[in-house]
Amino acid sequence: MDALDVVRRVAAARDGIVTIRQARAAGLSTHEVQRLCRAGRWRVVARGSYLVDADLYDGVPRRARIRAAVASFGPAATAVLATAAELHGLAGLRGSEVIELSVPGPIARRAHLAHPEVVVHQLVIPPEHLVRVGGITATEPLRTLADLILRVDRFSAVSVLDSALNRGLVTTDDLLSVPRLIRGRRGAIAARGYLAESDGRAQSPLETRARLRCVDGGVPPDALQLEIRDDDGFLLGVGDLG
């Protein structure tokens, strides 16, 4: 197996991305990597990270861009906030091309110059709040929720909480520890109210938003998934609110 085949195998498990270190470990020189980029066969996605066989893709896949961004900032970089929520598959946030990372040290202050699509934060994140999602370091679901609900509006906050509960990424008991995680932080008072409104029975952000509108209008729904059956008990459908 030649060096390019080895690199392709590495890239196949990493959203098409390899780093210069991985390319060298496979046997390619820096000059060969540069030649592949000039030929259009590879594409630079972030500093030291490349999309292999770039001509097979229609642009750079979103997950590949996230992976490359995290790798470009070194082993201490972590996907946080909306980007971590995206990696965990949480729904309810507005779409964005921004990649949010937490990076310690002075590199964070220079990040926007080299990576305008990356927003770098300096969050204090203990190791136990970190997980690997498909090989990408990110805050674990509960910490991601705690950080997010301090920064987004009510509808987005409750939607993402509902999504996490519905997908089984957290439990209602898990959410009891969130007030401790957000204590003393800006937005904590409002965020505690969002926690009280969460309901994992909602199966989509649209259901969550409709439920909150009903609550605001003084007609909170009794059921979020209401089965409609005929006289013989045959299931005709399921209503979102009842």
Phi and psi in degrees as GROMACS dihedral restraints (atoms count N, CA, C in turn):
[ dihedral_restraints ]
;  ai    aj    ak    al  type     phi  dphi    fc
    3     4     5     6     1   -81.7    20    10
    4     5     6     7     1   174.9    20    10
    6     7     8     9     1   -60.3    20    10
    7     8     9    10     1   -40.0    20    10
    9    10    11    12     1   -64.9    20    10
   10    11    12    13     1   -37.4    20    10
   12    13    14    15     1   -65.2    20    10
   13    14    15    16     1   -39.5    20    10
   15    16    17    18     1   -62.7    20    10
   16    17    18    19     1   -44.4    20    10
   18    19    20    21     1   -63.1    20    10
   19    20    21    22     1   -40.8    20    10
   21    22    23    24     1   -62.4    20    10
   22    23    24    25     1   -37.2    20    10
   24    25    26    27     1   -66.3    20    10
   25    26    27    28     1   -39.8    20    10
   27    28    29    30     1   -64.0    20    10
   28    29    30    31     1   -46.2    20    10
   30    31    32    33     1   -64.3    20    10
   31    32    33    34     1   -34.5    20    10
   33    34    35    36     1   -61.2    20    10
   34    35    36    37     1   -27.8    20    10
   36    37    38    39     1   -94.3    20    10
   37    38    39    40     1     1.3    20    10
   39    40    41    42     1  -133.3    20    10
   40    41    42    43     1    41.6    20    10
   42    43    44    45     1    58.7    20    10
   43    44    45    46     1    28.1    20    10
   45    46    47    48     1    85.2    20    10
   46    47    48    49     1     2.2    20    10
   48    49    50    51     1  -101.2    20    10
   49    50    51    52     1   138.3    20    10
   51    52    53    54     1  -133.0    20    10
   52    53    54    55     1   152.6    20    10
   54    55    56    57     1   -95.5    20    10
   55    56    57    58     1   165.1    20    10
   57    58    59    60     1   -62.3    20    10
   58    59    60    61     1   -34.4    20    10
   60    61    62    63     1   -64.3    20    10
   61    62    63    64     1   -42.2    20    10
   63    64    65    66     1   -67.1    20    10
   64    65    66    67     1   -37.7    20    10
   66    67    68    69     1   -64.1    20    10
   67    68    69    70     1   -42.0    20    10
   69    70    71    72     1   -65.7    20    10
   70    71    72    73     1   -40.2    20    10
   72    73    74    75     1   -62.5    20    10
   73    74    75    76     1   -28.5    20    10
   75    76    77    78     1   -80.3    20    10
   76    77    78    79     1   -12.2    20    10
   78    79    80    81     1   114.6    20    10
   79    80    81    82     1     2.3    20    10
   81    82    83    84     1   -89.7    20    10
   82    83    84    85     1   144.1    20    10
   84    85    86    87     1   -89.1    20    10
   85    86    87    88     1   164.8    20    10
   87    88    89    90     1   -59.9    20    10
   88    89    90    91     1   -39.0    20    10
   90    91    92    93     1   -61.7    20    10
   91    92    93    94     1   -41.9    20    10
   93    94    95    96     1   -66.0    20    10
   94    95    96    97     1   -38.1    20    10
   96    97    98    99     1   -63.2    20    10
   97    98    99   100     1   -44.3    20    10
   99   100   101   102     1   -62.6    20    10
  100   101   102   103     1   -38.1    20    10
  102   103   104   105     1   -65.5    20    10
  103   104   105   106     1   -40.1    20    10
  105   106   107   108     1   -64.3    20    10
  106   107   108   109     1   -36.3    20    10
  108   109   110   111     1   -69.5    20    10
  109   110   111   112     1   -43.5    20    10
  111   112   113   114     1   -62.7    20    10
  112   113   114   115     1   -33.0    20    10
  114   115   116   117     1   -78.6    20    10
  115   116   117   118     1    -7.7    20    10
  117   118   119   120     1    83.0    20    10
  118   119   120   121     1     4.5    20    10
  120   121   122   123     1   -79.0    20    10
  121   122   123   124     1   -31.7    20    10
  123   124   125   126     1  -116.8    20    10
  124   125   126   127     1   160.4    20    10
  126   127   128   129     1  -135.7    20    10
  127   128   129   130     1   132.4    20    10
  129   130   131   132     1   -72.1    20    10
  130   131   132   133     1   123.3    20    10
  132   133   134   135     1  -103.3    20    10
  133   134   135   136     1   -39.1    20    10
  135   136   137   138     1  -152.0    20    10
  136   137   138   139     1   172.5    20    10
  138   139   140   141     1   -56.0    20    10
  139   140   141   142     1   117.2    20    10
  141   142   143   144     1    76.7    20    10
  142   143   144   145     1     9.8    20    10
  144   145   146   147     1  -128.2    20    10
  145   146   147   148     1   138.1    20    10
  147   148   149   150     1  -133.3    20    10
  148   149   150   151     1   146.5    20    10
  150   151   152   153     1   -92.7    20    10
  151   152   153   154     1   115.6    20    10
  153   154   155   156     1   -78.8    20    10
  154   155   156   157     1   141.0    20    10
  156   157   158   159     1    52.5    20    10
  157   158   159   160     1    51.8    20    10
  159   160   161   162     1   -60.3    20    10
  160   161   162   163     1   -26.1    20    10
  162   163   164   165     1   -69.1    20    10
  163   164   165   166     1   -11.7    20    10
  165   166   167   168     1   -85.7    20    10
  166   167   168   169     1    -7.8    20    10
  168   169   170   171     1  -109.0    20    10
  169   170   171   172     1   150.1    20    10
  171   172   173   174     1   -93.7    20    10
  172   173   174   175     1    84.8    20    10
  174   175   176   177     1    82.3    20    10
  175   176   177   178     1  -168.6    20    10
  177   178   179   180     1  -103.1    20    10
  178   179   180   181     1   120.1    20    10
  180   181   182   183     1   -55.7    20    10
  181   182   183   184     1   145.9    20    10
  183   184   185   186     1   -56.0    20    10
  184   185   186   187     1   -47.8    20    10
  186   187   188   189     1   -63.9    20    10
  187   188   189   190     1   -33.9    20    10
  189   190   191   192     1   -65.0    20    10
  190   191   192   193     1   -38.0    20    10
  192   193   194   195     1   -66.9    20    10
  193   194   195   196     1   -38.7    20    10
  195   196   197   198     1   -64.3    20    10
  196   197   198   199     1   -47.6    20    10
  198   199   200   201     1   -59.0    20    10
  199   200   201   202     1   -45.0    20    10
  201   202   203   204     1   -64.9    20    10
  202   203   204   205     1   -39.4    20    10
  204   205   206   207     1   -64.2    20    10
  205   206   207   208     1   -45.9    20    10
  207   208   209   210     1   -61.3    20    10
  208   209   210   211     1   -44.7    20    10
  210   211   212   213     1   -64.1    20    10
  211   212   213   214     1   -34.9    20    10
  213   214   215   216     1   -69.1    20    10
  214   215   216   217     1   -21.9    20    10
  216   217   218   219     1   -95.7    20    10
  217   218   219   220     1     4.1    20    10
  219   220   221   222     1    94.8    20    10
  220   221   222   223     1   174.4    20    10
  222   223   224   225     1   -65.9    20    10
  223   224   225   226     1   -17.5    20    10
  225   226   227   228     1   -87.8    20    10
  226   227   228   229     1    -5.6    20    10
  228   229   230   231     1   -74.1    20    10
  229   230   231   232     1   143.6    20    10
  231   232   233   234     1  -139.1    20    10
  232   233   234   235     1   134.6    20    10
  234   235   236   237     1   -72.5    20    10
  235   236   237   238     1   132.2    20    10
  237   238   239   240     1  -134.8    20    10
  238   239   240   241     1   171.9    20    10
  240   241   242   243     1    53.1    20    10
  241   242   243   244     1  -130.2    20    10
  243   244   245   246     1   -62.9    20    10
  244   245   246   247     1   -32.5    20    10
  246   247   248   249     1   -69.4    20    10
  247   248   249   250     1   -40.7    20    10
  249   250   251   252     1   -63.9    20    10
  250   251   252   253     1   -41.4    20    10
  252   253   254   255     1   -60.5    20    10
  253   254   255   256     1   -40.5    20    10
  255   256   257   258     1   -62.0    20    10
  256   257   258   259     1   -43.5    20    10
  258   259   260   261     1   -64.1    20    10
  259   260   261   262     1   -34.7    20    10
  261   262   263   264     1   -80.1    20    10
  262   263   264   265     1    -7.2    20    10
  264   265   266   267     1    81.0    20    10
  265   266   267   268     1    21.7    20    10
  267   268   269   270     1   -78.3    20    10
  268   269   270   271     1   137.3    20    10
  270   271   272   273     1  -105.5    20    10
  271   272   273   274     1   161.2    20    10
  273   274   275   276     1   119.3    20    10
  274   275   276   277     1    -8.8    20    10
  276   277   278   279     1  -101.0    20    10
  277   278   279   280     1   153.1    20    10
  279   280   281   282     1   -66.8    20    10
  280   281   282   283     1   141.9    20    10
  282   283   284   285     1   -66.0    20    10
  283   284   285   286     1   146.1    20    10
  285   286   287   288     1  -155.1    20    10
  286   287   288   289     1   148.4    20    10
  288   289   290   291     1   -89.1    20    10
  289   290   291   292     1    -6.8    20    10
  291   292   293   294     1   -67.9    20    10
  292   293   294   295     1   143.9    20    10
  294   295   296   297     1  -113.3    20    10
  295   296   297   298     1   120.7    20    10
  297   298   299   300     1  -103.6    20    10
  298   299   300   301     1   122.8    20    10
  300   301   302   303     1  -126.8    20    10
  301   302   303   304     1   156.5    20    10
  303   304   305   306     1  -112.7    20    10
  304   305   306   307     1   125.8    20    10
  306   307   308   309     1  -134.9    20    10
  307   308   309   310     1   124.3    20    10
  309   310   311   312     1   -78.8    20    10
  310   311   312   313     1   157.8    20    10
  312   313   314   315     1    86.4    20    10
  313   314   315   316     1  -177.9    20    10
  315   316   317   318     1   -66.7    20    10
  316   317   318   319     1   -18.5    20    10
  318   319   320   321     1   -60.1    20    10
  319   320   321   322     1   -27.4    20    10
  321   322   323   324     1   -62.6    20    10
  322   323   324   325     1   -33.9    20    10
  324   325   326   327     1   -74.1    20    10
  325   326   327   328     1   -21.4    20    10
  327   328   329   330     1   -98.6    20    10
  328   329   330   331     1    -5.6    20    10
  330   331   332   333     1   -61.1    20    10
  331   332   333   334     1   -41.7    20    10
  333   334   335   336     1   -66.0    20    10
  334   335   336   337     1   -21.2    20    10
  336   337   338   339     1   -73.6    20    10
  337   338   339   340     1   -41.4    20    10
  339   340   341   342     1   -90.9    20    10
  340   341   342   343     1   -23.6    20    10
  342   343   344   345     1  -135.1    20    10
  343   344   345   346     1    78.2    20    10
  345   346   347   348     1   -62.9    20    10
  346   347   348   349     1   -21.3    20    10
  348   349   350   351     1   -84.3    20    10
  349   350   351   352     1    -6.5    20    10
  351   352   353   354     1  -102.9    20    10
  352   353   354   355     1   130.8    20    10
  354   355   356   357     1  -105.4    20    10
  355   356   357   358     1   120.4    20    10
  357   358   359   360     1  -105.1    20    10
  358   359   360   361     1   129.0    20    10
  360   361   362   363     1  -111.9    20    10
  361   362   363   364     1   164.3    20    10
  363   364   365   366     1  -123.6    20    10
  364   365   366   367     1    80.0    20    10
  366   367   368   369     1   -91.6    20    10
  367   368   369   370     1   147.7    20    10
  369   370   371   372     1   -88.0    20    10
  370   371   372   373     1   108.2    20    10
  372   373   374   375     1  -124.7    20    10
  373   374   375   376     1   109.9    20    10
  375   376   377   378     1   -67.7    20    10
  376   377   378   379     1   153.2    20    10
  378   379   380   381     1   -54.9    20    10
  379   380   381   382     1   -33.4    20    10
  381   382   383   384     1   -70.1    20    10
  382   383   384   385     1    -9.9    20    10
  384   385   386   387     1   -95.1    20    10
  385   386   387   388     1     8.4    20    10
  387   388   389   390     1  -111.0    20    10
  388   389   390   391     1   144.7    20    10
  390   391   392   393     1  -139.0    20    10
  391   392   393   394     1   170.4    20    10
  393   394   395   396     1  -109.5    20    10
  394   395   396   397     1   125.5    20    10
  396   397   398   399     1  -113.3    20    10
  397   398   399   400     1   103.5    20    10
  399   400   401   402     1    59.4    20    10
  400   401   402   403     1    31.1    20    10
  402   403   404   405     1    88.9    20    10
  403   404   405   406     1    -0.7    20    10
  405   406   407   408     1  -103.7    20    10
  406   407   408   409     1   129.0    20    10
  408   409   410   411     1   -73.2    20    10
  409   410   411   412     1   131.0    20    10
  411   412   413   414     1  -149.3    20    10
  412   413   414   415     1   161.6    20    10
  414   415   416   417     1   -68.3    20    10
  415   416   417   418     1   144.2    20    10
  417   418   419   420     1   -68.5    20    10
  418   419   420   421     1   163.2    20    10
  420   421   422   423     1   -53.3    20    10
  421   422   423   424     1   -45.5    20    10
  423   424   425   426     1   -65.8    20    10
  424   425   426   427     1   -42.7    20    10
  426   427   428   429     1   -66.4    20    10
  427   428   429   430     1   -37.3    20    10
  429   430   431   432     1   -59.8    20    10
  430   431   432   433     1   -45.3    20    10
  432   433   434   435     1   -62.6    20    10
  433   434   435   436     1   -44.4    20    10
  435   436   437   438     1   -60.3    20    10
  436   437   438   439     1   -42.1    20    10
  438   439   440   441     1   -69.9    20    10
  439   440   441   442     1   -38.4    20    10
  441   442   443   444     1   -69.7    20    10
  442   443   444   445     1   -46.7    20    10
  444   445   446   447     1   -68.6    20    10
  445   446   447   448     1   -10.0    20    10
  447   448   449   450     1   -80.2    20    10
  448   449   450   451     1   -15.6    20    10
  450   451   452   453     1  -118.5    20    10
  451   452   453   454     1   -11.8    20    10
  453   454   455   456     1  -114.6    20    10
  454   455   456   457     1   168.9    20    10
  456   457   458   459     1   -73.0    20    10
  457   458   459   460     1   168.9    20    10
  459   460   461   462     1   -57.0    20    10
  460   461   462   463     1   -48.1    20    10
  462   463   464   465     1   -63.3    20    10
  463   464   465   466     1   -41.5    20    10
  465   466   467   468     1   -68.4    20    10
  466   467   468   469     1   -40.5    20    10
  468   469   470   471     1   -63.5    20    10
  469   470   471   472     1   -49.1    20    10
  471   472   473   474     1   -67.7    20    10
  472   473   474   475     1   -35.7    20    10
  474   475   476   477     1   -61.8    20    10
  475   476   477   478     1   -44.0    20    10
  477   478   479   480     1   -72.6    20    10
  478   479   480   481     1   -33.4    20    10
  480   481   482   483     1   -63.5    20    10
  481   482   483   484     1   -45.9    20    10
  483   484   485   486     1   -60.0    20    10
  484   485   486   487     1   -41.5    20    10
  486   487   488   489     1   -62.3    20    10
  487   488   489   490     1   -44.1    20    10
  489   490   491   492     1   -63.5    20    10
  490   491   492   493     1   -40.7    20    10
  492   493   494   495     1   -67.2    20    10
  493   494   495   496     1   -45.5    20    10
  495   496   497   498     1   -63.6    20    10
  496   497   498   499     1   -35.4    20    10
  498   499   500   501     1   -84.7    20    10
  499   500   501   502     1    -3.7    20    10
  501   502   503   504     1    77.2    20    10
  502   503   504   505     1    15.8    20    10
  504   505   506   507     1   -75.1    20    10
  505   506   507   508     1   -27.4    20    10
  507   508   509   510     1  -139.6    20    10
  508   509   510   511     1   165.2    20    10
  510   511   512   513     1  -115.9    20    10
  511   512   513   514     1   168.0    20    10
  513   514   515   516     1   -62.3    20    10
  514   515   516   517     1   -33.1    20    10
  516   517   518   519     1   -66.4    20    10
  517   518   519   520     1   -37.1    20    10
  519   520   521   522     1   -59.6    20    10
  520   521   522   523     1   -40.0    20    10
  522   523   524   525     1   -65.2    20    10
  523   524   525   526     1   -19.5    20    10
  525   526   527   528     1   -64.2    20    10
  526   527   528   529     1   -21.1    20    10
  528   529   530   531     1   -89.6    20    10
  529   530   531   532     1    -8.0    20    10
  531   532   533   534     1   -64.3    20    10
  532   533   534   535     1   -41.5    20    10
  534   535   536   537     1   -54.4    20    10
  535   536   537   538     1   -33.7    20    10
  537   538   539   540     1   -67.7    20    10
  538   539   540   541     1   -37.1    20    10
  540   541   542   543     1   -70.3    20    10
  541   542   543   544     1   -28.0    20    10
  543   544   545   546     1  -104.9    20    10
  544   545   546   547     1    -0.2    20    10
  546   547   548   549     1   -56.7    20    10
  547   548   549   550     1   130.4    20    10
  549   550   551   552     1    81.0    20    10
  550   551   552   553     1    -1.3    20    10
  552   553   554   555     1   -95.6    20    10
  553   554   555   556     1   150.8    20    10
  555   556   557   558     1   -59.5    20    10
  556   557   558   559     1   131.6    20    10
  558   559   560   561     1    92.0    20    10
  559   560   561   562     1     2.3    20    10
  561   562   563   564     1   -65.6    20    10
  562   563   564   565     1   -36.8    20    10
  564   565   566   567     1   -63.1    20    10
  565   566   567   568     1   -49.1    20    10
  567   568   569   570     1   -63.4    20    10
  568   569   570   571     1   -39.8    20    10
  570   571   572   573     1   -62.9    20    10
  571   572   573   574     1   -36.3    20    10
  573   574   575   576     1   -63.6    20    10
  574   575   576   577     1   -33.4    20    10
  576   577   578   579     1   -67.0    20    10
  577   578   579   580     1   -36.6    20    10
  579   580   581   582     1   -64.7    20    10
  580   581   582   583     1   -38.6    20    10
  582   583   584   585     1   -59.8    20    10
  583   584   585   586     1   -40.8    20    10
  585   586   587   588     1   -66.7    20    10
  586   587   588   589     1   -22.5    20    10
  588   589   590   591     1   -94.7    20    10
  589   590   591   592     1    -2.7    20    10
  591   592   593   594     1   -71.2    20    10
  592   593   594   595     1   148.9    20    10
  594   595   596   597     1  -154.7    20    10
  595   596   597   598     1   111.0    20    10
  597   598   599   600     1   -71.6    20    10
  598   599   600   601     1    -4.0    20    10
  600   601   602   603     1   -73.5    20    10
  601   602   603   604     1   -20.2    20    10
  603   604   605   606     1   -67.4    20    10
  604   605   606   607     1   131.4    20    10
  606   607   608   609     1  -101.2    20    10
  607   608   609   610     1     0.7    20    10
  609   610   611   612     1  -161.1    20    10
  610   611   612   613     1   158.1    20    10
  612   613   614   615     1   -59.3    20    10
  613   614   615   616     1   -32.1    20    10
  615   616   617   618     1   -63.8    20    10
  616   617   618   619     1   -40.5    20    10
  618   619   620   621     1   -63.9    20    10
  619   620   621   622     1   -42.2    20    10
  621   622   623   624     1   -60.9    20    10
  622   623   624   625     1   -46.8    20    10
  624   625   626   627     1   -65.5    20    10
  625   626   627   628     1   -38.5    20    10
  627   628   629   630     1   -65.0    20    10
  628   629   630   631     1   -41.0    20    10
  630   631   632   633     1   -61.3    20    10
  631   632   633   634     1   -44.5    20    10
  633   634   635   636     1   -66.0    20    10
  634   635   636   637     1   -35.0    20    10
  636   637   638   639     1   -64.4    20    10
  637   638   639   640     1   -39.9    20    10
  639   640   641   642     1   -63.8    20    10
  640   641   642   643     1   -43.3    20    10
  642   643   644   645     1   -60.0    20    10
  643   644   645   646     1   -45.4    20    10
  645   646   647   648     1   -63.6    20    10
  646   647   648   649     1   -29.5    20    10
  648   649   650   651     1   -86.1    20    10
  649   650   651   652     1     1.5    20    10
  651   652   653   654     1    84.3    20    10
  652   653   654   655     1    13.4    20    10
  654   655   656   657     1  -128.8    20    10
  655   656   657   658     1    65.8    20    10
  657   658   659   660     1   -61.2    20    10
  658   659   660   661     1   135.4    20    10
  660   661   662   663     1   -68.3    20    10
  661   662   663   664     1   144.8    20    10
  663   664   665   666     1   -78.8    20    10
  664   665   666   667     1   -31.5    20    10
  666   667   668   669     1  -136.3    20    10
  667   668   669   670     1   143.8    20    10
  669   670   671   672     1   -99.2    20    10
  670   671   672   673     1   -24.0    20    10
  672   673   674   675     1  -131.2    20    10
  673   674   675   676     1    96.3    20    10
  675   676   677   678     1  -103.1    20    10
  676   677   678   679     1   113.6    20    10
  678   679   680   681     1   -74.6    20    10
  679   680   681   682     1   133.8    20    10
  681   682   683   684     1  -111.9    20    10
  682   683   684   685     1   118.4    20    10
  684   685   686   687     1  -124.7    20    10
  685   686   687   688     1   154.2    20    10
  687   688   689   690     1   -85.6    20    10
  688   689   690   691     1  -176.0    20    10
  690   691   692   693     1   -63.1    20    10
  691   692   693   694     1   -21.4    20    10
  693   694   695   696     1   -92.5    20    10
  694   695   696   697     1     2.6    20    10
  696   697   698   699     1    86.3    20    10
  697   698   699   700     1     6.1    20    10
  699   700   701   702     1   -74.3    20    10
  700   701   702   703     1   132.4    20    10
  702   703   704   705     1   -73.0    20    10
  703   704   705   706     1   118.5    20    10
  705   706   707   708     1   -91.9    20    10
  706   707   708   709     1   -29.5    20    10
  708   709   710   711     1   172.9    20    10
  709   710   711   712     1   175.3    20    10
  711   712   713   714     1  -127.6    20    10
  712   713   714   715     1   121.3    20    10
  714   715   716   717     1   -85.3    20    10
  715   716   717   718     1   143.8    20    10
  717   718   719   720     1   -72.6    20    10
  718   719   720   721     1   -35.1    20    10
  720   721   722   723     1  -136.8    20    10
  721   722   723   724     1   144.5    20    10
